[in-house]
Amino acid sequence: MWLPRTYADVANAIGVLSEGPDLDFKLSHTSPADLRGLAKDVAAMSLEGGVIIIGVDEIGGEATAILPFPIGNRPEQIQQVIDARVRPAPSTFRSWWIYGEC
């Protein structure tokens, strides 16, 4: 499973990697529908594991562009949605934030 650790890792995936059972790209995560979709994806990946990259656009599943966003309180907001919507709670869920130009 691909685990990006740096902005360069994500940048190098553009035009190369495509979504699959253990990889999903999300352009946005601010609307209620986006957050519900994110919780659904976390639940789907909770058994086998996977990576969800927020801030990457895709066409037909292939990563096409990085669209950075201000982080603000996003980590807490996303964790609250996962805690409220994913049952049973994923036992191995981790999140980390890759900082780049915004």
C-alpha positions in Angstrom: 0.0 0.0 0.0 1.3 3.4 -1.0 1.8 5.7 2.0 2.8 9.3 1.1 4.8 11.0 3.7 5.8 14.2 1.9 4.3 16.8 -0.4 6.7 15.5 -3.0 5.3 12.0 -2.7 1.8 13.3 -3.5 3.1 15.5 -6.3 4.9 12.5 -7.9 1.6 10.6 -7.9 -0.1 13.1 -10.2 -0.7 11.5 -13.5 0.8 8.3 -12.3 -1.5 6.8 -9.6 -5.2 5.9 -9.9 -7.8 5.1 -7.2 -8.2 1.5 -6.2 -9.5 -0.5 -3.2 -6.8 1.0 -1.0 -6.5 4.5 -2.4 -9.0 7.3 -2.8 -8.6 10.9 -3.8 -10.9 13.6 -2.5 -11.0 17.1 -3.9 -13.0 18.6 -1.2 -14.2 17.8 2.3 -16.1 20.8 3.5 -19.8 20.2 2.7 -21.9 17.8 4.7 -22.1 15.5 1.6 -18.3 15.5 1.3 -18.0 14.6 5.0 -20.5 11.8 4.7 -18.7 10.4 1.7 -15.4 10.6 3.5 -16.9 8.6 6.4 -18.2 6.0 3.9 -14.7 5.7 2.4 -13.1 5.3 5.9 -15.6 2.6 6.7 -14.9 0.8 3.4 -11.2 0.8 4.0 -11.4 -0.1 7.7 -10.9 -3.8 7.3 -8.1 -4.0 4.7 -6.6 -0.5 5.2 -6.1 2.2 2.7 -5.2 5.8 2.1 -7.5 8.7 1.4 -5.8 11.9 0.1 -7.8 15.1 0.5 -6.9 17.9 -1.8 -6.2 15.9 -4.9 -8.4 16.2 -8.0 -9.0 13.2 -10.2 -10.5 12.3 -13.5 -11.6 8.7 -14.0 -9.8 7.8 -10.8 -6.4 9.1 -11.9 -4.8 11.9 -9.8 -4.7 15.0 -12.0 -3.8 18.0 -9.7 -3.0 18.9 -6.1 -5.4 21.6 -4.8 -4.0 22.7 -1.4 -6.3 24.2 1.2 -5.9 25.8 4.6 -6.0 23.2 7.3 -7.6 25.2 10.1 -9.7 22.9 12.2 -10.1 20.3 9.5 -8.4 17.5 11.4 -10.8 17.8 14.4 -13.8 18.2 12.1 -12.9 15.1 10.1 -12.2 13.0 13.2 -15.6 14.1 14.7 -17.4 12.9 11.5 -15.6 9.6 11.5 -16.3 9.1 15.2 -20.0 9.9 14.7 -20.6 7.9 11.5 -18.3 4.9 11.3 -19.4 1.9 13.3 -17.7 -0.1 14.6 -15.0 2.5 15.0 -11.9 1.7 12.9 -9.3 0.3 15.2 -6.3 1.3 13.1 -7.4 4.7 11.7 -4.6 7.2 11.6 -4.4 10.6 10.0 -1.5 12.8 9.2 -1.3 16.1 7.4 1.2 16.8 4.6 2.0 20.5 4.4 2.9 22.2 1.2 2.2 25.5 -0.5 -1.3 26.8 -0.1 
